[in-house]
Amino acid sequence: MPDPPRISAAEWDVMHVLWDRPGLFAQEVAAAIPAERDWSDRTVKTLLGRLVKKGVLVFETEGKRYRYRPALTRDACVQAASRSFVERVFGGAVSPMLATFVREGGLSETEIGELRRLLDEEESKR
């Protein structure tokens, strides 16, 4: 299966709503978007249309309205965006990316523990 298409920052906002609450109408998506975005229903409908064209969303017709559902999982989109980010910013090298996030990220003790656990888990697989 090919990688999911690139999703803009605005489209991510729409997708987060629909991953959390699939099957919403455009007006319901618009109402669930963070207020600081200050988007009109028309803006949200434009974003929904783009996501449908990209194959990230599907819709069902109910009368004159469309009910939207994700066609791709959150994990699939996050993995594709992460790979794209690492490739663009760090030339595909994961280690410098992790080093940057560890040094600059202000990780909590819980996050450090989780990172250690993940690294140990990966090491044990080898």
ROVO-806499 format. One record per residue: residue in one letter; x negated, z negated, y of N, C-alpha, C, O, CB in turn. Coordinates in steps of 0.2 Angstrom, whole numbers, plus 5000, padded with zeros to 4 digits. Glycine has a CB too. Layout:
REM residues N
AXZYXZYXZYXZYXZY;...
REM end
This chain:
REM residues 126
M499650004994500050005000499650005006499149965007500549945000;P499750045011499350045017499449985021499949955020499550115021;D498949975026498949915030499549915034499749975036498349905034;P499849865036500449865041500149895048499649885049500749795042;P500649925051500449945058500249895063500449835062500949995061;R499849915068499749865073500349835077500849875078499249895078;I500349775078500949745082500649715088500249685089501249695078;S501049735094500849715101501049635101501349615097501149755106;A500749605106500849535108501649525108501949475106500549515114;A501949565112502649565113503049565106503549535105502949615118;E502849615102503149625096503049565091503449555087502849695093;W502449535092502349475088502949425089503149385085501649445089;D503049415096503549365098504249375094504549335092503649365105;V504449445094505049465091505049455083505449425080505249535092;M504449465080504349455073504349385071504649365066503749495071;H504049345075504149275073504849245073505049205069503749225079;V505249265078505949255078506249275071506649235068506349285084;L506149335069506449365063506149345057506549335052506449445064;W505549325057505249295051505549225050505749205044504549285051;D505749185055506049125054506749125053507049075050505849085061;R507049175056507849185055508049255054508249285058508149155062;P507849285048508049355047508749365047509249315046507749375040;G508949425049509649445049510049435056510649425056510049405044;L509649435061509949425068510149485071509849535070509449385072;F510649485075510749535080510349535086510049485087511549535082;A510249595089509849595095509949545100509449515103509849665099;Q510549525102510649475107510449405104510249365108511449475108;E510549395098510249335095509549325095509249275096510549325088;V509149385094508449385095508249365102507849325103508149455092;A508549405106508449395114508549315115508149295119508849435118;A509049285113509149215115508649165112508549115114509849195112;A508349195106507849145103507149155105506649125104507849165095;I507049205110506349225112506149165118506649145121506349295116;P505549145118505449085123505649105130505549165132504649075122;A505849065133506149075140505649095145505849135149506449005143;E505049075144504549105149504449175149504149205153503849065148;R504649205143504549285143505049315148504849365151504749305136;D505649285149506149315154506249385153506249425157505849305161;W506449395146506549465144507349475144507749435143506249485137;S507549535146508249555146508349585139507949595135508349615151;D509049585137509249605131508949685130508749695124510049605130;R508949715135508649785134507949795132507749835128508749825141;T507549745135506849745133506749725126506349755122506449685137;V507149675123507149655116507349715112507049725107507649595115;K507949745114508149805110507549865110507549895104508749835113;T507249875115506649915115506149895110505849935106506349925122;L505949835110505449805105505749815098505349835094505249735107;L506349795097506649805090506549875088506449885082507349775090;G506749925092506749995091506050015089505950055084506950035096;R505549995092504850005091504649985084504250015080504349975096;L504849915083504649885076504949925070504749925065504849815076;V505549945071505949985066505550055065505450075059506650005068;K505350085070504950145070504250135066504050185062504850185077;K503950075067503350065064503450045057502950035053503050005068;G504050035055504250015048504149935047504149915041503750045043;V504049895052504049825051504649795051504749735048503649795057;L505149825054505849795053506349845050506149905050506149775060;V506849825047507449865045508049835048508049785050507449875037;F508549875048509249855050509749875046509749925043509249875058;E510349845047510949855044511449865049511449825054511249805038;T511949915049512449925054513049885052513249885046512650005054;E513249845057513849805056514349825062514249795068513749735056;G514749875061515149895067514649935071514349985069515549845071;K514649915078514249955083513549915084513149925088514549965089;R513449855080512849815081512449825075512649845069513149745081;Y511749805076511249815071511049745069510849705074510649855073;R510949725063510749665060510049675058509949715053511149635055;Y509549645061508849655059508449605054508649545054508449655066;R508049635050507749595045506949625045506849685045508049605038;P506549575043505849605042505749645036506049625031505349545042;A505349695037505249745031504549715028504449735022505249815033;L504149685032503549655029503449585030503849555035502949695033;T503149555026503049475026502549455032502149495034502749455020;R502649395034502249375039501549375037501049395041502449295041;D501449355031500749355028500349425028499849425030500749325021;A500749475026500449535026500249565033499749595034500949585023;C500649545038500549565045499949525048499549545051501149555049;V499949455046499349415048498749435045498249435049499549345047;Q498749455039498149475036497849535039497249545040498249485028;A498349585040498149655043497849635050497349665052498649695043;A498149595054497949585061497249545061496849565065498449545065;S497149505056496549465056495949515054495449505057496649405050;R496049555049495549605047495449645053494849665054495849645041;S495949675057495749715063495449675068494949705071496449735065;F495549615069495249575074494449565072494049575076495549505075;V494349545066493649535064493249595064492649595066493649505056;E493549655063493249715063493049735070492549755072493649775060;R493549735075493449755082493049705085492549725089494149755085;V493049635084492749595089492049575086491549565089493149535090;F492049565079491449545076491149595071490649575067491549475072;G491249655072490949705068491149695060490749725056490249715069;G491649665058491849655051491449585048491649575043491649705047;A491049555052490749495049491149435051491249415056490049485053;V491349395045491749345046491349275048491649235052492049325039;S490749275046490349215047490249195055490349145057489649215044;P490049255059490049235066490749215069490749185074489749295070;M491249245066491949235069492049155067492249125072492449275065;L491949135061492049065060491649015064491848965066491949055052;A491049035065490548995069490848985076490848935079489849025069;T491049045079491349045086491948995086492048955090491549115088;F492449005081492948955081492848885080493148845083493448985076;V492348875076492148805074491848775081491948715083491648795069;R491348815084491048785090491548785096491448735100490448825092;E491948825097492348835103493048805102493448795107492348905105;G493248795096493948785094494248715095494848705095494148805088;G493748665096493948595096494348575090494948545091494448595103;L494148585084494448575078494548495077494148455079494148605072;S495148485075495348415073495048395067494748435063496148395073;E494948325065494748305059495048335053494748355048494748225058;T495748345054496148375049495948445048495948465042496948365050;E495848485053495748555052495048565049494948605045495748585059;I494548515051493848525048493948505041493548545037493348465052;G494248455039494348445032494648505028494448515022494848385031;E495148535031495548595028495048645027494948685022496148615032;L494648665032494148715032493548695027493348745023493748715039;R493348635026492948615021493248625014492848655009492748545021;R493848605013494148615007494248695005494048714999494848585007;L494348735010494448805008493748835007493748875002494748845015;L493248815010492548845009492348815002492048854998492048815014;D492448755000492248734993492648764988492448784983492448654993;E493348784989493748814985493448884983493348914978494448824987;E493248924989492948984988492248984984492149034980492849024995;E491848934986491248934983491348914975490948944971490848874986;S491848884973491948864966492148924962492048934956492448814965;K492448974966492649034962492049084961492149134957493149074967;R491449074963490849114962490449094957489949124955490449124969;
REM end
